[in-house]
Amino acid sequence: MAIAMVAGMVLLGPLWDMAGTALGIGGSLGRPEVAALVMATNMTAGMTVWMRYRAHHWRGVGEMAAAMYVPFLLLLVPFRAGLLDGDALLIGGHLLMVPAMVLVAVRHRHETPTAIDRHPAVVALARRWPTGLALLMTADIWLDPGVLSPWTMLVLPGAYLLIGLARRTLRGPGVLATQLLGLAGWVALVLVAVAAGGRTAGWLVAFGWLAHAGWDLFHHRAGRVVPRAFAEWCGVLDAALGASMVVALLSTGG
């Protein structure tokens, strides 16, 4: 549940920023009392999705949501009275939230989850959670697309090597050689982009990220080196970042 709450903050935070920018209310969203309630909303959203997927009763979900909001609401009184500053409001709300959540969890510890007949579409979306995660993580880049540094491309093959070493999945015939060949290819692309500079470097970086989406697709189908979920997430993330860089280059006459 804690991971779901953090995911709610990480994934929904950029959407609030997008909405604030589009509606011209970014300043209001930055006020401590508003930021606290927005944060509680993001955490509640993540928690609700997880609890309902795990077939918890709506009663328990509602009480857990209250455990997230009430601490902030209680501290708004001394905050508005000038007895607390913004940092104290946010930190204090989080500190009070933990025992409140524990009390709700203890209260419902013997609860039998309800039976949920999940719609096939929900099941399909749950199975494609890496794609959804990648799309949410890149949702804000379309408002202000830009081109990443060429050096960021070293992360692409490096992640596969590190994960492969940790999982001991580089021992198959030709597996390590393939990964090293990919590393050499992207290192060469990085060096060429750094030497070229300017728009040429931008196009090479965009190509590098889009090409790695194909690398991810190959590994997703092969089911080797990295988990399929990682390959799916990485593929969608790489494609979105690469496409946004193409948009950035085209919008500036690249």
VEXSERO-512976 format. One line per 2 residues: their letters; for each residue x, z, y of C-alpha. Coordinates in pm, 1 decimal, decimal comma. Last residue first. Example, Ala and Ser with C-alpha at 12.3 -4.5 7.8 and 13.67 -1.06 7.14 Angstrom:
<kemars>
SA	1367,0 714,0 -106,0; 1230,0 780,0 -450,0
</kemars>
This chain:
<kemars>
GG	1524,8 -3685,1 2084,1; 1297,5 -3734,7 2384,2
TS	1236,2 -3365,3 2431,3; 908,0 -3362,2 2239,3
LL	1067,3 -3562,2 1958,2; 1345,0 -3307,5 1908,6
AV	1107,2 -3010,0 1910,2; 867,1 -3184,9 1671,5
VM	1155,5 -3260,6 1433,6; 1260,4 -2895,0 1457,9
SA	906,3 -2787,9 1371,5; 915,3 -3013,7 1064,3
GL	1238,8 -2855,1 941,8; 1104,4 -2503,6 994,3
AA	779,4 -2582,6 814,5; 954,4 -2760,5 526,7
DL	1206,5 -2478,5 485,3; 933,9 -2212,7 480,4
VG	722,3 -2409,9 233,5; 1018,2 -2458,4 1,5
CW	1144,1 -2100,8 38,3; 808,7 -1953,5 -56,5
EA	772,4 -2182,5 -358,6; 1132,3 -2126,5 -473,0
FA	1091,0 -1750,9 -431,1; 768,4 -1747,8 -634,1
RP	931,2 -1960,0 -905,6; 1200,5 -1696,1 -951,5
VV	1554,2 -1819,8 -882,0; 1819,7 -1978,6 -1107,1
RG	1580,7 -2177,0 -1327,1; 1209,7 -2256,4 -1331,1
AR	1279,5 -2630,8 -1342,4; 969,3 -2715,4 -1141,1
HH	1042,2 -2453,2 -877,5; 1410,2 -2548,1 -880,3
FL	1333,1 -2911,5 -798,2; 1081,0 -2810,2 -531,7
DW	1336,3 -2579,6 -369,7; 1592,6 -2859,3 -350,5
GA	1324,1 -3078,6 -192,9; 1265,2 -2808,0 67,6
HA	1642,6 -2802,5 108,2; 1627,5 -3159,4 229,3
LW	1384,6 -3057,9 503,1; 1624,4 -2785,6 620,0
GF	1922,9 -3021,1 620,7; 1729,0 -3301,6 789,2
AV	1632,9 -3070,0 1075,7; 1996,6 -2960,6 1105,5
LW	2116,0 -3321,9 1106,2; 1860,6 -3413,2 1370,8
GA	1974,1 -3127,3 1593,1; 2341,9 -3211,8 1543,1
TR	2273,8 -3566,3 1658,0; 2088,2 -3426,1 1955,5
GG	2395,6 -3250,4 2088,1; 2689,9 -3164,4 1865,8
AA	2872,3 -3408,7 1640,5; 3146,6 -3172,1 1518,5
VA	2901,0 -2889,3 1448,3; 2665,1 -3129,8 1271,7
VL	2946,0 -3273,7 1058,1; 3064,8 -2926,0 963,4
VL	2714,8 -2813,3 871,0; 2651,9 -3124,9 661,4
AV	2977,7 -3068,0 473,2; 2877,8 -2706,8 406,1
WG	2539,4 -2832,9 289,6; 2692,3 -3069,6 37,4
AL	2953,0 -2822,4 -85,9; 2683,5 -2561,3 -148,2
GL	2474,9 -2814,5 -338,9; 2772,6 -2902,7 -555,6
LQ	2836,6 -2533,5 -616,0; 2475,1 -2486,8 -723,2
TA	2489,3 -2786,0 -955,8; 2819,3 -2670,4 -1109,4
LV	2671,6 -2324,0 -1168,2; 2375,6 -2471,6 -1355,7
GP	2566,9 -2735,6 -1554,2; 2504,4 -2572,3 -1887,5
GR	2337,3 -2234,4 -1836,0; 2530,5 -1937,3 -1701,5
LT	2399,7 -1933,1 -1345,9; 2092,7 -1723,0 -1427,8
RR	2263,3 -1383,1 -1418,8; 1980,0 -1242,7 -1202,9
AL	2217,2 -1104,5 -936,6; 2449,8 -1404,5 -959,6
GI	2157,8 -1647,0 -937,3; 2014,6 -1459,1 -640,7
LL	2347,8 -1478,4 -460,1; 2400,6 -1845,5 -544,3
YA	2048,7 -1941,8 -445,0; 2073,4 -1754,2 -114,8
GP	2402,5 -1925,4 -29,9; 2253,3 -2272,4 -74,0
LV	2011,0 -2223,0 217,9; 2191,4 -1958,7 424,6
LM	2466,8 -2207,4 507,4; 2207,0 -2412,3 693,7
TW	2194,4 -2143,0 962,4; 2538,3 -2259,1 1078,2
PS	2385,2 -2573,8 1228,3; 2207,5 -2354,0 1485,7
LV	1830,2 -2381,3 1486,8; 1631,0 -2635,8 1683,2
GP	1322,9 -2527,0 1873,3; 946,8 -2514,0 1847,5
DL	760,0 -2295,5 2099,0; 395,3 -2277,0 2002,4
WI	465,0 -2423,5 1658,1; 709,2 -2142,9 1580,5
DA	431,1 -1882,5 1578,5; 282,7 -1973,9 1240,7
TM	616,5 -1965,5 1057,7; 581,5 -1628,5 885,8
LL	212,2 -1691,9 821,0; 286,9 -2023,0 650,6
AL	562,0 -1868,4 437,3; 337,1 -1582,5 325,3
GT	53,2 -1819,2 241,0; 284,9 -2035,2 31,7
PW	427,2 -1731,7 -149,1; 69,0 -1606,0 -209,2
RR	-29,1 -1916,2 -407,9; -154,9 -1714,0 -704,2
AL	-368,1 -1506,0 -469,7; -510,8 -1824,5 -319,1
AV	-613,4 -1949,0 -664,3; -773,3 -1615,8 -751,2
VA	-962,7 -1615,8 -423,0; -1080,6 -1973,6 -483,7
PH	-1193,4 -1877,8 -835,3; -1418,0 -1609,7 -681,0
RD	-1327,4 -1259,6 -790,8; -1586,1 -1068,0 -989,6
IA	-1487,4 -720,4 -879,2; -1537,4 -417,9 -1101,9
TP	-1508,5 -100,5 -901,2; -1200,5 116,3 -932,6
TE	-1257,6 457,2 -1092,3; -1181,9 736,2 -847,7
HR	-980,9 1029,6 -975,5; -720,7 1016,1 -695,8
HR	-983,3 960,5 -426,8; -931,8 1283,6 -230,7
VA	-558,8 1274,5 -301,8; -531,6 924,4 -153,1
VL	-734,5 1027,1 152,6; -515,4 1333,0 207,2
VM	-200,4 1125,3 161,9; -324,5 877,6 421,3
AP	-374,7 1154,9 674,9; -35,5 1302,3 587,8
VM	129,5 966,3 669,3; -76,3 879,6 977,4
LL	37,9 1182,6 1170,6; 395,8 1053,0 1178,2
HG	284,2 700,8 1268,3; 71,6 822,0 1557,0
GI	350,2 1047,5 1681,9; 597,1 760,2 1690,3
LL	361,6 528,6 1878,7; 233,5 786,0 2126,5
AD	576,3 943,7 2173,8; 719,8 603,0 2258,4
GD	444,6 534,9 2512,5; 487,9 862,3 2699,0
LL	298,6 1182,9 2628,7; 156,7 1448,3 2863,1
GA	34,8 1196,6 3120,0; -333,6 1272,4 3068,6
RF	-383,0 925,4 2924,2; -119,5 1003,5 2663,5
PV	-266,3 1348,7 2594,4; -601,3 1183,0 2511,5
LL	-458,1 874,1 2340,0; -299,0 1102,2 2082,5
LL	-629,8 1155,5 1903,6; -701,6 782,1 1896,0
FP	-358,5 710,3 1750,7; -404,9 966,1 1472,4
VY	-762,0 841,3 1409,6; -675,5 474,8 1353,4
MA	-464,8 480,1 1037,9; -648,8 756,7 853,2
AA	-974,4 587,7 954,9; -863,8 276,1 767,8
ME	-795,2 491,8 462,1; -1144,9 634,8 489,1
GV	-1297,5 288,1 511,3; -1098,8 160,1 213,8
GR	-1202,9 461,3 9,8; -1567,7 397,2 84,2
WH	-1523,1 23,8 22,8; -1436,8 111,4 -337,1
HA	-1098,2 1,7 -473,2; -1076,2 -318,5 -678,5
RY	-698,2 -382,7 -648,8; -779,8 -690,6 -441,4
RM	-992,6 -464,9 -223,7; -704,8 -223,3 -176,0
WV	-456,4 -501,3 -98,4; -672,5 -684,7 152,5
TM	-772,7 -359,8 319,7; -413,1 -234,9 350,1
GA	-295,5 -554,7 514,4; -584,8 -551,4 760,5
TM	-544,5 -179,3 828,2; -177,4 -226,9 911,1
NT	-257,3 -503,4 1158,4; -538,3 -301,4 1314,6
AM	-318,4 6,2 1350,4; -56,8 -210,1 1522,5
VL	-319,1 -349,6 1758,7; -435,6 4,6 1832,9
AA	-82,3 116,7 1914,3; -8,9 -194,6 2120,9
VE	-320,8 -130,0 2327,9; -217,0 228,8 2401,6
PR	141,9 126,0 2473,1; 58,7 -167,9 2705,0
GL	208,1 -490,0 2568,9; -128,5 -639,1 2477,5
SG	-228,2 -615,8 2843,7; 77,6 -811,5 2952,1
GI	17,2 -1084,6 2695,2; -335,6 -1138,6 2824,1
GL	-302,6 -1501,9 2932,3; -541,0 -1630,4 2665,8
AT	-289,7 -1862,4 2498,1; -0,2 -1618,0 2538,6
GA	-200,4 -1323,7 2408,2; -334,2 -1529,2 2117,1
MD	14,2 -1639,7 2016,3; 150,3 -1286,7 2048,8
WL	-139,0 -1155,3 1839,8; -59,9 -1420,3 1576,9
PG	306,9 -1317,7 1582,4; 210,1 -958,2 1492,9
LL	-21,1 -1063,2 1208,9; 252,2 -1137,2 955,2
VM	495,9 -855,7 1025,2; 232,1 -589,1 1090,8
GA	18,4 -685,0 791,5; 325,4 -709,2 569,1
VM	421,3 -356,4 673,0; 76,1 -237,8 572,4
AI	91,6 -423,6 240,6; 432,4 -267,5 169,9
AM	286,8 77,3 236,7; 0,0 0,0 0,0
</kemars>
